[in-house]
Amino acid sequence: MDKQKAQDQIRALIELLNQYGYEYYVLDKPSVPDAEYDEKLRELQELEQQFPELIAEDSPTQRVGGEPLDAFKKVQHNVPMLSLGNAFNEQDLKDFARRASNGLDEPITFVCELKIDGLAISLTYENGKFVRGATRGDGETGEDITANLRTIRSIPLSIKEGTTLEVRGEAFMPHKSFLALNEKREQNEEEPFANPRNAAAGSLRQLDPKIAGQRNLDIFLYGVGEWNDNSITSHSERLEKLKELGFKTNPEWKKCETIDEVIEFVNHWTKERPNLSYEIDGIVIKVDDLNQQDELGYTAKSPRWAIAYKFPAEEAITKLRDIELSIGRTGVITPTAILDPVKVAGSTVQRASLHNEDLIREQDIRIGDTVVIKKAGDIIPKVVRVVEDGRTGEEQEFHMPTECPACGSEVVRLEEEVALRCINPNCPAQLMEGLIHFVSRNAMNIDGLGEKVIMQLFQNKLIHTMADLYRLEREELLKLDRMGEKSVSNLLQAIEASKENSLEKLLFGLGIRFIGEKAAKTLAMEFETMDKLQQATFDDLIAIDEIGDKMADSVVQYFSEEKVAELLDDLRALEINMEYKGPKKSEQRGEDDTVFSGKTIVLTGKMEEFSRNEAKALIESLGGTVTGSVSKKTDILIAGEDAGSKYDKAVKLGIEIWNERKLAEVVEE
């Protein structure tokens, strides 16, 4: 067979098999028997073996393949994947409708959708071909899991229109797949997954795509990140268009004219959710009109035009067998209830936090009690109340210790606090928790140093302080369990790379009391170097808007400790960066000095001179705010090539429009 004829046959088979796959996996209406599909697939495989240079990216044979990855690459979302605000009852929904209506001239209609309990993902198509898939991550940066997402049969590898767009949805594991997976894991004497959400997330973060491909995941698409289609004016139209393009959307959505209709929809699915073949944990309610969405805009964390109603937490009754104590990195001693295993909201619960001694006293919780538990937000197990009628008289009152369970030091209760603390700075439990925090993602972000590895290093006396992490030797690590050449090399590279982190990462990692991630960034931007921050006085600190008395006092106290000075000297000697690398406050100008101060800016189209994130950082360093959508509140639109609907809307609203060259000139000035 000549090459041209083979190419024509391969293309015809790909289109036919993709159509069969769409009918089977998306429409759930197969048009041919499995045997006929398999026969055509074999025919395609034989042709591709003869002509490997003709294998296409959208061929169904490319669903699972390739070598396992070493790690996932980071992906910057051009349009942030924001989380939604929550509603927990009818009044919250009515308040949401009232707030939205107050900001608009025209009446509102809503779209209600089932909130799928899975993993939020983004799919990018270029000229109709699937080129990249990513996790939500922190909303700004996710992980490239393209190879794993290609294994989901309901994700089209090419779409009907050769367009460029980014769509968003929820990947999930149906009940049937979840039960089959756990049955297989139990047969292999592996720990079963707690719930379908964990199973889906774990599957999509496998470095070997073949493992993800064996787990029969599914997906529903519900929105877009970037898509230049001016013909669509509402979210309901967008859902229909996604379906038309070949994407799998959830059929159980409804357009509602009033908030009372929304509440009816919520009540219906609160009762009917057990009858679905997949897990849902709530209902998403969105303003339907896209122009109204733009007018309502966003807060820093979530859109004002959407909200997620969370189902009431499921409760269960079980026996409280014991109370264990744990010590956190700040010395707080936390009691935890040890329970008879009980199923709650899709997972088996054996432990629940009791928070502090006051809560135990208020609820009169005793060892041996029958208790009611639920998951706060369907995630964190907590004891709700004691079933007093179930008492036999053999229950035992619980008393918090007077000595630290880890080191035997005296415990104290500080003024105006409910928690008991161990104040021994050398307490081994605190030191280990501090190390776990130091290497965590939002701190020094050292890949490969999870909780289990830190515990192993600590127990083998290879680390005692944060500085010890940077003294680890290859030979020492190779002696540990599950530490091979490759994992040790990757770990040492990650440790070395963390030396270059900006100052705020180190500050947050140090675990200074009351100094969270945001405060660490504020302090780093203000003082720029660790040396200057160490010399700061209480008055210097409270002069900063975001820093209060408690935070300032905590920082001064922390840096006055001799052991802290020794630790920082150690870290300096090990060449850990002690300077802020972000936009410096000294580079920012006052409100009267920059055209961006107090202005709302939207970026659109393809940028040549800047990446989207570079442009955003520059504008914010000059006092501007960058948002994702054009509205009456937008002051400037900066348009690259193929600007699309945002450009058209800016023209319609009379908004000032710049090209990328104008942005560069302003920045240079």
C-alpha positions as CSV (number, residue, x, y, z in Angstrom):
1,M,0.0,0.0,0.0
2,D,1.4,3.4,-0.9
3,K,1.8,6.1,1.8
4,Q,-0.9,8.4,0.5
5,K,-3.5,5.6,0.5
6,A,-2.4,4.6,4.0
7,Q,-2.7,8.2,5.2
8,D,-6.3,8.5,3.8
9,Q,-7.3,5.2,5.4
10,I,-5.7,6.1,8.8
11,R,-7.6,9.5,8.8
12,A,-10.9,7.8,7.9
13,L,-10.5,5.2,10.7
14,I,-9.5,7.8,13.3
15,E,-12.6,9.9,12.5
16,L,-14.8,6.8,12.5
17,L,-13.4,5.4,15.8
18,N,-13.5,8.8,17.5
19,Q,-17.2,9.1,16.5
20,Y,-17.8,5.6,18.0
21,G,-16.0,6.7,21.1
22,Y,-18.0,9.9,21.4
23,E,-21.3,7.9,21.1
24,Y,-20.2,5.4,23.7
25,Y,-18.4,7.5,26.3
26,V,-20.1,10.9,26.0
27,L,-23.6,10.2,24.7
28,D,-23.8,6.7,26.4
29,K,-25.5,5.5,23.1
30,P,-23.2,3.1,21.3
31,S,-24.1,2.7,17.6
32,V,-22.0,-0.4,16.9
33,P,-21.2,-3.6,18.9
34,D,-17.9,-3.7,20.8
35,A,-16.6,-6.4,18.4
36,E,-16.9,-4.0,15.4
37,Y,-15.1,-1.2,17.3
38,D,-12.3,-3.6,18.2
39,E,-12.0,-4.8,14.6
40,K,-11.6,-1.2,13.3
41,L,-9.1,-0.4,16.1
42,R,-7.0,-3.4,15.1
43,E,-7.1,-2.3,11.5
44,L,-5.8,1.1,12.6
45,Q,-3.1,-0.3,14.8
46,E,-1.8,-2.5,11.9
47,L,-1.6,0.5,9.6
48,E,0.2,2.6,12.2
49,Q,2.7,-0.1,12.8
50,Q,3.5,-0.2,9.0
51,F,3.6,3.6,8.8
52,P,4.6,5.0,12.3
53,E,5.3,8.4,10.8
54,L,1.6,8.7,10.1
55,I,0.4,8.3,13.7
56,A,-1.7,11.3,14.6
57,E,-2.1,12.9,18.0
58,D,-5.9,12.4,18.0
59,S,-5.6,8.7,17.2
60,P,-7.5,6.5,19.7
61,T,-4.3,4.4,19.9
62,Q,-2.6,7.3,21.6
63,R,-4.9,7.4,24.6
64,V,-2.3,5.6,26.8
65,G,1.3,5.5,26.0
66,G,4.7,7.0,26.6
67,E,7.2,6.5,29.4
68,P,6.5,7.3,33.0
69,L,7.4,10.9,34.0
70,D,10.0,12.0,36.5
71,A,7.8,14.8,37.8
72,F,4.9,17.1,36.7
73,K,5.8,20.4,35.0
74,K,4.2,23.6,36.4
75,V,1.5,25.4,34.3
76,Q,0.5,29.0,34.7
77,H,-3.2,29.6,34.2
78,N,-3.6,32.7,31.9
79,V,-7.1,33.2,33.5
80,P,-7.0,32.2,37.2
81,M,-9.1,29.2,38.3
82,L,-10.8,30.8,41.2
83,S,-12.7,29.0,43.9
84,L,-16.3,29.7,44.7
85,G,-17.9,31.2,47.9
86,N,-20.1,28.9,49.9
87,A,-23.8,28.8,50.8
88,F,-25.1,26.5,53.5
89,N,-28.8,27.2,53.7
90,E,-31.7,29.0,52.0
91,Q,-31.0,32.3,53.5
92,D,-27.4,32.2,52.2
93,L,-28.8,31.6,48.7
94,K,-31.3,34.5,49.0
95,D,-28.5,36.8,50.2
96,F,-26.4,35.8,47.2
97,A,-29.3,36.7,44.8
98,R,-29.9,40.0,46.6
99,R,-26.3,41.0,46.4
100,A,-26.1,40.2,42.7
101,S,-29.3,42.0,41.9
102,N,-28.2,45.2,43.7
103,G,-25.3,45.6,41.3
104,L,-27.4,45.2,38.1
105,D,-30.0,47.1,36.1
106,E,-31.7,44.1,34.5
107,P,-33.4,41.1,36.2
108,I,-31.3,38.0,36.8
109,T,-31.8,34.4,35.7
110,F,-29.7,31.6,37.2
111,V,-28.2,28.3,36.0
112,C,-27.9,25.5,38.6
113,E,-25.4,22.7,38.1
114,L,-24.5,19.7,40.1
115,K,-21.2,20.2,41.9
116,I,-19.1,17.1,41.0
117,D,-16.9,15.8,43.7
118,G,-13.6,15.3,41.8
119,L,-10.6,17.2,40.6
120,A,-10.9,20.6,38.9
121,I,-8.9,20.6,35.6
122,S,-8.2,22.7,32.6
123,L,-8.0,21.5,28.9
124,T,-6.4,23.5,26.2
125,Y,-7.1,23.0,22.5
126,E,-5.1,24.6,19.7
127,N,-6.6,24.6,16.2
128,G,-9.0,21.9,17.4
129,K,-6.4,19.6,18.9
130,F,-6.0,18.7,22.6
131,V,-2.5,20.0,23.5
132,R,-2.5,20.4,27.3
133,G,-4.3,19.5,30.5
134,A,-3.6,20.8,33.9
135,T,-4.8,20.7,37.5
136,R,-6.2,23.7,39.2
137,G,-3.4,23.8,41.8
138,D,-3.5,27.1,43.7
139,G,-5.6,28.7,41.1
140,E,-2.7,30.6,39.5
141,T,-0.3,27.6,38.9
142,G,-1.3,24.0,38.3
143,E,0.5,20.8,37.2
144,D,0.7,19.5,33.6
145,I,-1.2,16.1,33.7
146,T,-1.8,16.0,29.9
147,A,-0.7,12.3,29.6
148,N,-3.0,11.2,32.3
149,L,-6.0,13.2,31.0
150,R,-5.6,11.7,27.5
151,T,-6.5,8.3,29.1
152,I,-10.0,9.6,29.9
153,R,-12.1,8.4,27.0
154,S,-14.8,11.1,27.3
155,I,-12.2,13.8,26.7
156,P,-12.0,14.4,22.9
157,L,-8.5,14.5,21.5
158,S,-9.9,16.8,18.7
159,I,-13.1,18.8,18.5
160,K,-15.5,19.4,15.7
161,E,-14.5,23.0,15.1
162,G,-10.8,23.7,14.6
163,T,-10.8,26.4,17.2
164,T,-8.4,27.5,20.0
165,L,-9.9,27.5,23.5
166,E,-9.4,26.5,27.1
167,V,-12.2,24.6,28.8
168,R,-12.7,23.7,32.4
169,G,-14.4,20.9,34.2
170,E,-14.2,18.2,36.9
171,A,-12.5,14.8,36.4
172,F,-14.1,12.2,38.7
173,M,-14.3,8.5,39.4
174,P,-17.8,6.9,38.9
175,H,-19.0,4.6,41.7
176,K,-18.6,1.5,39.6
177,S,-14.9,2.3,38.8
178,F,-14.3,3.2,42.5
179,L,-15.7,-0.1,43.8
180,A,-13.7,-2.1,41.2
181,L,-10.5,-0.3,42.0
182,N,-10.8,-0.8,45.8
183,E,-11.7,-4.5,45.3
184,K,-8.5,-4.9,43.2
185,R,-6.4,-3.0,45.8
186,E,-7.7,-5.2,48.6
187,Q,-6.9,-8.4,46.6
188,N,-3.4,-7.0,46.3
189,E,-3.3,-6.2,50.0
190,E,-3.1,-2.5,49.3
191,E,-4.8,0.2,51.3
192,P,-8.2,1.0,49.7
193,F,-9.0,4.6,48.7
194,A,-11.2,6.5,51.2
195,N,-13.6,8.0,48.7
196,P,-14.0,8.5,44.9
197,R,-12.6,12.1,45.1
198,N,-9.3,10.9,46.6
199,A,-9.1,8.0,44.1
200,A,-9.6,10.4,41.1
201,A,-7.0,12.8,42.4
202,G,-4.5,10.1,43.1
203,S,-5.1,8.5,39.7
204,L,-4.5,11.8,37.8
205,R,-1.3,12.4,39.8
206,Q,0.3,9.1,38.8
207,L,3.6,9.6,37.0
208,D,2.8,6.5,34.9
209,P,-0.1,7.3,32.5
210,K,-0.8,3.6,32.1
211,I,-1.9,3.4,35.8
212,A,-4.4,6.3,35.3
213,G,-5.6,4.6,32.1
214,Q,-6.6,1.5,34.0
215,R,-8.9,3.3,36.5
216,N,-11.8,4.3,34.2
217,L,-12.1,8.0,35.1
218,D,-14.7,10.3,33.6
219,I,-15.2,14.0,33.2
220,F,-17.9,16.8,32.9
221,L,-17.0,20.1,31.4
222,Y,-18.8,23.2,32.7
223,G,-16.9,26.4,31.8
224,V,-14.2,28.1,29.9
225,G,-11.0,30.0,30.7
226,E,-10.2,31.6,27.3
227,W,-12.5,31.4,24.3
228,N,-13.1,34.1,21.7
229,D,-16.7,33.4,20.7
230,N,-18.7,36.6,20.5
231,S,-21.9,34.8,19.5
232,I,-22.4,33.4,23.0
233,T,-24.1,35.7,25.5
234,S,-25.1,33.4,28.4
235,H,-23.7,30.5,30.4
236,S,-26.6,28.2,29.4
237,E,-25.7,28.9,25.7
238,R,-22.1,28.1,26.6
239,L,-23.0,24.7,28.0
240,E,-25.0,23.9,24.9
241,K,-22.0,25.0,22.7
242,L,-19.6,22.8,24.7
243,K,-21.9,19.8,24.1
244,E,-22.1,20.7,20.4
245,L,-18.3,20.8,20.1
246,G,-18.2,17.2,21.4
247,F,-17.4,17.8,25.1
248,K,-19.2,15.8,27.8
249,T,-21.4,18.1,29.9
250,N,-23.6,17.1,32.9
251,P,-27.2,16.9,31.6
252,E,-28.7,17.6,35.1
253,W,-28.5,21.4,34.9
254,K,-31.4,23.8,34.9
255,K,-32.1,27.5,34.1
256,C,-34.0,29.1,36.9
257,E,-35.9,32.4,36.7
258,T,-36.1,33.1,40.4
259,I,-34.1,32.2,43.5
260,D,-37.1,30.2,44.7
261,E,-36.7,27.9,41.7
262,V,-33.0,27.6,42.6
263,I,-34.0,26.5,46.1
264,E,-36.4,23.9,44.6
265,F,-33.5,22.5,42.5
266,V,-31.3,22.4,45.6
267,N,-33.9,20.6,47.7
268,H,-34.6,18.1,44.9
269,W,-30.9,17.0,44.5
270,T,-30.3,17.0,48.3
271,K,-32.7,14.1,48.3
272,E,-31.8,12.5,45.0
273,R,-28.0,12.6,45.2
274,P,-27.7,9.0,46.5
275,N,-29.3,7.8,43.2
276,L,-26.5,9.2,41.0
277,S,-23.7,7.0,39.6
278,Y,-21.1,9.5,40.8
279,E,-20.5,11.7,43.9
280,I,-21.7,15.3,44.2
281,D,-21.1,17.5,47.2
282,G,-23.4,20.5,46.4
283,I,-25.0,22.7,43.7
284,V,-23.3,25.5,41.8
285,I,-25.5,28.5,41.1
286,K,-24.4,31.0,38.5
287,V,-25.8,34.2,37.0
288,D,-26.7,33.2,33.5
289,D,-26.1,36.4,31.5
290,L,-22.3,36.8,30.6
291,N,-22.5,40.6,30.5
292,Q,-24.1,40.6,33.9
293,Q,-21.2,38.3,35.1
294,D,-18.7,40.8,33.8
295,E,-20.5,43.7,35.6
296,L,-20.5,41.9,38.9
297,G,-16.9,41.0,38.6
298,Y,-14.7,39.3,41.2
299,T,-13.4,39.5,44.7
300,A,-9.8,38.5,45.3
301,K,-10.8,34.9,45.7
302,S,-14.0,34.2,43.9
303,P,-16.5,35.5,41.3
304,R,-19.4,37.6,42.6
305,W,-21.7,36.0,40.1
306,A,-21.5,32.4,41.3
307,I,-21.8,30.5,44.6
308,A,-21.6,26.9,45.7
309,Y,-24.3,25.5,47.9
310,K,-22.8,22.8,50.1
311,F,-25.0,19.9,51.2
312,P,-25.7,19.5,55.0
313,A,-23.0,17.4,56.6
314,E,-23.9,13.8,57.1
315,E,-23.9,12.6,60.7
316,A,-23.0,9.2,62.2
317,I,-23.0,7.6,65.6
318,T,-20.0,5.7,66.9
319,K,-18.0,4.9,70.1
320,L,-15.2,7.0,71.4
321,R,-12.6,4.5,72.6
322,D,-9.7,6.8,73.6
323,I,-8.2,10.3,73.4
324,E,-4.7,10.8,72.0
325,L,-2.5,13.9,72.2
326,S,-0.4,15.5,69.5
327,I,2.0,18.4,69.6
328,G,2.2,20.9,66.8
329,R,5.1,23.0,65.6
330,T,4.2,25.9,68.0
331,G,3.9,23.6,71.0
332,V,0.0,23.4,71.0
333,I,-1.2,20.1,72.5
334,T,-4.3,18.9,70.6
335,P,-6.6,16.1,71.8
336,T,-7.9,13.7,69.1
337,A,-10.8,11.3,69.6
338,I,-10.0,7.7,68.6
339,L,-13.3,6.2,67.3
340,D,-14.7,2.9,66.3
341,P,-14.6,3.0,62.4
342,V,-17.7,4.5,60.9
343,K,-18.6,5.6,57.4
344,V,-19.4,9.3,57.0
345,A,-19.9,11.3,53.8
346,G,-18.2,8.6,51.6
347,S,-15.2,7.7,53.8
348,T,-14.4,5.7,56.9
349,V,-13.6,7.8,59.9
350,Q,-11.5,6.6,62.9
351,R,-10.2,9.9,64.3
352,A,-11.8,13.3,65.0
353,S,-10.2,16.5,66.4
354,L,-11.5,17.6,69.9
355,H,-9.6,21.0,69.5
356,N,-9.0,21.8,73.1
357,E,-9.8,21.2,76.8
358,D,-12.6,23.7,76.9
359,L,-14.5,22.0,74.2
360,I,-14.2,18.6,76.0
361,R,-15.5,20.2,79.2
362,E,-18.4,22.1,77.5
363,Q,-19.6,18.9,75.7
364,D,-18.7,16.7,78.7
365,I,-17.0,14.2,76.4
366,R,-15.7,11.1,78.2
367,I,-13.7,8.0,77.1
368,G,-16.2,5.3,76.3
369,D,-19.0,7.7,75.3
370,T,-21.3,7.1,72.3
371,V,-20.9,10.2,70.2
372,V,-22.4,11.8,67.0
373,I,-19.8,12.9,64.5
374,K,-19.9,14.7,61.2
375,K,-17.5,16.2,58.6
376,A,-17.2,19.9,58.8
377,G,-17.5,21.0,55.1
378,D,-17.6,17.3,54.2
379,I,-13.9,17.1,55.0
380,I,-12.8,17.4,58.6
381,P,-14.4,14.9,61.1
382,K,-15.6,16.5,64.3
383,V,-17.5,15.3,67.4
384,V,-20.9,17.1,67.4
385,R,-22.4,15.9,70.7
386,V,-22.5,13.0,73.2
387,V,-25.4,10.5,73.2
388,E,-26.0,10.7,77.0
389,D,-28.7,8.1,77.0
390,G,-26.0,5.6,75.8
391,R,-24.0,6.0,79.0
392,T,-23.4,2.9,81.2
393,G,-21.6,4.6,84.1
394,E,-18.2,3.0,83.0
395,E,-17.2,6.1,81.0
396,Q,-14.0,7.9,82.1
397,E,-13.5,11.6,82.4
398,F,-10.5,12.9,80.5
399,H,-7.9,15.4,81.9
400,M,-5.3,17.2,79.9
401,P,-1.7,16.5,81.1
402,T,0.5,18.8,83.2
403,E,3.6,17.6,81.3
404,C,4.3,17.4,77.6
405,P,3.7,13.8,76.3
406,A,6.7,14.1,74.0
407,C,9.4,15.6,76.2
408,G,8.1,15.7,79.7
409,S,8.4,19.5,80.1
410,E,5.8,21.5,82.0
411,V,2.8,22.7,79.8
412,V,1.3,26.1,80.2
413,R,-1.9,27.9,79.2
414,L,-1.0,31.4,78.0
415,E,-3.2,34.4,78.8
416,E,-6.3,34.7,76.6
417,E,-5.7,31.3,75.0
418,V,-7.7,28.1,75.2
419,A,-4.8,25.9,74.1
420,L,-2.2,24.2,76.3
421,R,1.4,24.5,75.1
422,C,4.7,22.9,75.6
423,I,7.2,25.8,75.7
424,N,10.4,23.7,75.5
425,P,12.1,24.9,72.2
426,N,13.9,21.5,72.0
427,C,10.8,19.4,72.2
428,P,11.3,16.6,69.6
429,A,7.6,16.7,68.5
430,Q,7.7,20.4,67.8
431,L,11.0,20.2,66.0
432,M,9.7,17.5,63.7
433,E,6.4,19.4,63.0
434,G,8.5,22.5,62.3
435,L,10.6,20.7,59.8
436,I,7.5,19.3,58.0
437,H,6.2,22.9,57.8
438,F,9.5,24.2,56.6
439,V,9.6,21.9,53.5
440,S,5.9,22.3,52.6
441,R,4.7,23.6,49.3
442,N,3.9,27.2,50.4
443,A,7.1,27.4,52.4
444,M,10.5,26.1,50.9
445,N,8.6,23.7,48.6
446,I,11.1,20.9,48.6
447,D,9.7,18.1,46.4
448,G,10.3,14.6,47.8
449,L,10.5,15.7,51.4
450,G,7.0,14.6,52.6
451,E,6.0,13.9,56.2
452,K,7.1,10.3,56.1
453,V,10.6,11.1,54.8
454,I,11.0,13.9,57.4
455,M,10.0,11.5,60.2
456,Q,12.5,8.9,58.8
457,L,15.3,11.4,58.7
458,F,14.5,12.7,62.2
459,Q,14.2,9.3,63.7
460,N,17.6,8.3,62.2
461,K,19.1,11.5,63.7
462,L,20.1,12.8,60.3
463,I,18.3,16.1,60.9
464,H,17.6,18.2,64.0
465,T,17.3,21.7,62.6
466,M,16.2,23.2,59.3
467,A,19.8,23.8,58.5
468,D,20.6,20.1,58.7
469,L,18.4,19.5,55.6
470,Y,21.1,21.3,53.6
471,R,23.9,19.1,55.0
472,L,22.4,15.8,54.0
473,E,24.8,13.4,52.3
474,R,24.0,11.1,49.4
475,E,25.5,8.1,51.2
476,E,23.4,8.7,54.3
477,L,20.2,8.9,52.3
478,L,20.9,5.7,50.3
479,K,20.9,3.7,53.5
480,L,17.3,4.6,54.3
481,D,14.2,2.6,53.3
482,R,12.8,3.2,49.9
483,M,15.6,5.6,48.9
484,G,17.2,4.6,45.6
485,E,19.7,6.4,43.4
486,K,17.1,8.2,41.4
487,S,14.9,9.4,44.3
488,V,18.0,10.5,46.3
489,S,19.3,12.5,43.3
490,N,15.9,14.2,42.8
491,L,15.7,15.0,46.5
492,L,19.2,16.5,46.6
493,Q,18.4,18.6,43.5
494,A,15.2,19.9,45.1
495,I,17.0,20.8,48.3
496,E,19.7,22.7,46.3
497,A,17.1,24.5,44.2
498,S,15.2,25.7,47.4
499,K,18.3,27.8,48.3
500,E,17.2,30.2,45.6
501,N,13.7,30.9,47.0
502,S,12.7,34.4,47.6
503,L,12.8,35.7,51.2
504,E,9.0,35.3,51.9
505,K,9.2,31.5,51.4
506,L,11.9,31.2,54.0
507,L,10.1,33.6,56.4
508,F,6.9,31.5,56.1
509,G,8.9,28.3,56.5
510,L,10.5,29.4,59.8
511,G,7.0,29.1,61.4
512,I,7.0,32.5,63.2
513,R,3.8,32.6,65.3
514,F,1.0,34.7,63.7
515,I,3.0,35.1,60.5
516,G,1.2,33.3,57.7
517,E,1.9,33.3,54.0
518,K,0.5,36.7,53.3
519,A,2.2,38.4,56.3
520,A,5.5,36.8,55.3
521,K,5.2,38.3,51.8
522,T,4.4,41.8,53.3
523,L,7.4,41.7,55.6
524,A,9.7,40.5,52.8
525,M,8.5,43.3,50.5
526,E,8.9,45.9,53.2
527,F,12.3,45.0,54.5
528,E,13.8,43.3,51.5
529,T,16.5,41.4,53.4
530,M,16.6,39.2,56.5
531,D,19.2,41.4,58.1
532,K,16.9,44.4,58.0
533,L,14.0,42.4,59.3
534,Q,16.1,41.1,62.2
535,Q,16.9,44.6,63.2
536,A,13.3,45.9,63.0
537,T,11.7,47.3,66.2
538,F,8.1,46.8,67.3
539,D,7.3,50.4,66.1
540,D,8.8,49.7,62.7
541,L,6.6,46.6,62.3
542,I,3.3,48.1,63.5
543,A,3.8,51.0,61.1
544,I,3.0,48.5,58.3
545,D,-0.7,48.5,57.5
546,E,-1.1,44.7,57.4
547,I,0.9,44.0,60.6
548,G,-0.9,44.2,64.0
549,D,0.4,44.3,67.5
550,K,0.4,40.5,68.1
551,M,2.2,39.9,64.8
552,A,4.8,42.6,65.5
553,D,5.4,41.4,69.1
554,S,5.8,37.8,67.8
555,V,8.4,38.8,65.2
556,V,10.4,40.9,67.7
557,Q,10.3,38.0,70.2
558,Y,11.3,35.4,67.6
559,F,14.4,37.3,66.4
560,S,15.5,38.1,69.9
561,E,16.1,34.3,70.6
562,E,19.7,33.3,70.6
563,K,18.9,29.9,69.0
564,V,17.1,31.7,66.1
565,A,20.2,33.9,65.4
566,E,22.3,30.7,65.4
567,L,19.9,29.0,62.9
568,L,19.9,32.0,60.6
569,D,23.7,32.2,60.7
570,D,23.8,28.5,59.8
571,L,21.4,29.0,56.9
572,R,23.5,32.0,55.6
573,A,26.7,29.9,55.7
574,L,24.9,27.2,53.7
575,E,24.1,29.9,51.0
576,I,20.3,30.0,51.6
577,N,19.0,33.2,49.9
578,M,18.0,35.9,52.4
579,E,16.7,38.5,50.0
580,Y,13.3,39.3,48.5
581,K,13.2,38.6,44.8
582,G,9.7,40.0,43.9
583,P,8.7,43.5,42.9
584,K,10.3,45.7,45.6
585,K,8.4,48.3,47.5
586,S,11.2,50.8,46.6
587,E,10.4,50.3,42.9
588,Q,6.7,51.0,43.4
589,R,5.5,54.6,43.0
590,G,2.9,56.6,44.9
591,E,-0.7,56.9,43.7
592,D,0.0,60.3,42.0
593,D,3.1,59.0,40.2
594,T,1.8,56.1,38.0
595,V,-1.0,55.8,35.5
596,F,-1.9,52.4,36.9
597,S,-2.5,53.4,40.6
598,G,-6.0,52.5,41.6
599,K,-6.9,51.4,38.1
600,T,-8.4,48.1,37.0
601,I,-6.6,46.5,34.0
602,V,-7.6,43.6,31.8
603,L,-5.1,41.7,29.7
604,T,-6.2,39.8,26.5
605,G,-4.8,38.2,23.4
606,K,-1.3,36.8,22.8
607,M,1.6,38.8,24.2
608,E,5.0,38.9,22.5
609,E,7.2,41.1,24.7
610,F,5.8,39.9,28.1
611,S,4.4,36.7,29.4
612,R,0.9,37.2,30.8
613,N,2.3,36.7,34.4
614,E,5.1,39.2,33.8
615,A,2.7,41.8,32.6
616,K,0.4,41.2,35.6
617,A,3.3,41.5,38.0
618,L,4.5,44.7,36.4
619,I,1.1,46.4,36.5
620,E,0.5,45.3,40.2
621,S,4.0,46.6,41.1
622,L,2.9,50.0,39.7
623,G,-0.3,50.0,41.8
624,G,-2.8,48.6,39.4
625,T,-5.2,45.7,39.8
626,V,-5.5,43.0,37.0
627,T,-8.8,41.2,36.5
628,G,-10.0,38.6,34.1
629,S,-13.1,40.2,32.5
630,V,-14.1,43.5,30.9
631,S,-16.8,45.4,32.7
632,K,-17.9,49.0,33.3
633,K,-15.3,49.1,36.1
634,T,-12.4,48.3,33.7
635,D,-10.1,51.3,33.2
636,I,-7.7,50.0,30.6
637,L,-7.7,47.0,28.3
638,I,-4.2,45.9,27.1
639,A,-4.7,43.8,23.9
640,G,-2.3,41.5,22.2
641,E,-2.9,39.6,19.0
642,D,-6.3,37.8,18.5
643,A,-7.9,39.8,21.3
644,G,-11.4,38.6,20.5
645,S,-14.5,39.3,22.6
646,K,-12.9,41.3,25.4
647,Y,-11.6,43.8,22.8
648,D,-15.0,44.1,21.2
649,K,-16.7,44.6,24.6
650,A,-14.1,47.2,25.6
651,V,-14.8,49.1,22.3
652,K,-18.6,48.9,23.0
653,L,-18.1,50.3,26.6
654,G,-15.7,53.0,25.5
655,I,-12.8,51.7,27.6
656,E,-9.3,52.9,26.9
657,I,-7.4,50.3,24.9
658,W,-3.6,49.9,24.7
659,N,-1.4,47.7,22.6
660,E,1.6,45.8,24.1
661,R,4.0,48.4,22.9
662,K,2.3,51.1,24.9
663,L,2.5,49.0,28.0
664,A,6.3,48.5,27.4
665,E,6.7,52.2,27.0
666,V,4.9,53.0,30.2
667,V,6.9,50.5,32.1
668,E,10.1,51.9,30.7
669,E,9.1,55.4,31.8
